[in-house]
Amino acid sequence: MRKKLFSNIKRIVIKIGTSVLTSGDYTLSRSRIRELTSQVCGLAEKGFEIFLVSSGAIGAGMGVLKLSKRPHQLPLQQALAAIGQSRVMKYYDEAFKRKGLVVAQVLLTAEDLASRQRYLNAKNTVFTLLDNGVIPIINENDTVSVDEIKFGDNDKLSSLVANLVSADLLIILSDVDGFYDENSSLVRVIEEITPRIERLARGTSKEGAVGGMFTKIQAARISAASGIPVLIANGREKNILLKALAGEENGTLFLPRRTKLAAKKRWIAYGARPKGTVTIDKGAKEALLKRKKSLLSRGIVKVEGRFKIGDMVTILGDDGESFACGLINYSAEELEQIKGLKSSQIEVTLGHKYYDEVIHRDNMVML
């Protein structure tokens, strides 16, 4: 099955975890970086387009300062990232240069992907690098990131990058062989991420890392919903990337959904950050879910948050549960005035009318 699924793959995002790049004392492993680099170069020679998402900056910084535990203080985390990121890139640069390839550092915050314009700018940048034979190496900009603009972990970042570049496959390399069930048996294929799968996932206990299997499952959920298969495999296994792309049964493969969201809708669902919520009545919810209609002002019963035209908002049913999101055509202040009104009453109430629809169907995603 894997050989058939992977036969048409060309564009790959490869996420490499801190535990793959470092030893027990968080010292960067030159030999491991060279081994992984050699595999990436081998794939590039075969015509694959490769985007790397690499962790390791904070871990490398911990190694330099000889820290055994990841600090909780944000300023110290940022300082460690500043120390470690240059070392990570130095090692990658040296390793790829030995193979005749050039690399480029791309540092992102969540705001870079939440803003549509910055999202498109980031997309243009990484594809321009690729067009010029350069391997983009992407990481979160931990040096400046704060809680409000952090991705949280590079597993999520890798899934968002896979969306950004419309990847054919996301490979997440860690220090485990894949996903294990309640009997400690390695699961080779997961067709759907169920509540049982999520319960079995556990957070990491490693001092130099964040996330663990749970964040990998969440990353797989995002990618699978976007039509992108995900492989979680052991990055310490020799030639793991070459074996995987040859169709060997290693790691855990998460199958994608058959229906793939369009690029803009993938950004709405997973890249943009909600700036508020709109609660609607049962009739409006039924129109959205069953009849695939746009959201009109008449069905809105409650508005929360501070948002402007073009911002992403979450849509709630009358039970308070979120079921959709979309780009709003009116500000929060305007929506407060026109909620519950017919579209024909908008201009009379506001003195102007941008659209009949509060959220057009083309700018809406069912969650």
NORBEL-V477835 format. One line per field, one symbol per residue. phi: phi as a letter, one per 30 degrees, with the letter a starting at -180 (. if undefined). psi: psi as a letter, one per 30 degrees, with the letter a starting at -180 (. if undefined). Layout:
# NORBEL-V477835
phi: ???
psi: ???
This chain:
# NORBEL-V477835
phi: .deddddcdbcbccccdedddbcdciddcdddddddddddddddddjdccbcccdjdddddddddhccbddcdeededdddddddddeddddedddddcicccbdbcbcdddcddeddedddddddddeddcicddccbddddcdbedbcdjadddeddddedechdcaccccbcbdlccddcicdcdbbdbdceddddddbddcddcbbjjdddddddddddddcicdbccbdddddheddddddjddbicccddddccddeddddedbcdcdclbbcbdddddddddcchcddcddddcabbjcbcejdcbcccdddiddbabacdcbdddddddceicdedcddddciabdbdcdbdedcbbdd
psi: eeeeeffgkekkkjkklefeflafggkkjeeeeeeeeeeeeeeeffgkkkkkjkafeeeeeeeeghkfkklfkeeeeeeeeeeeeeeeeeeeeeeeefgglklkkjkllefffekeeeeeeeeeeeeeeefggkjkjklkifefklefgkeelfeeeeeeeeeeghlfkkkjkaglfakkafggkkkekjekjleeeeefkkllgkfgllcaeefeeeeeeeeefggjlkkkljffkkheeeeeffgkilakkjkllekkkleefeeeefelkkfalkklleeeeeeeeefhllklfefkfkkkljllkflklkkklfffkkflllkkflleeeeeffkflleffeeeeffljelekejkefgkkk.
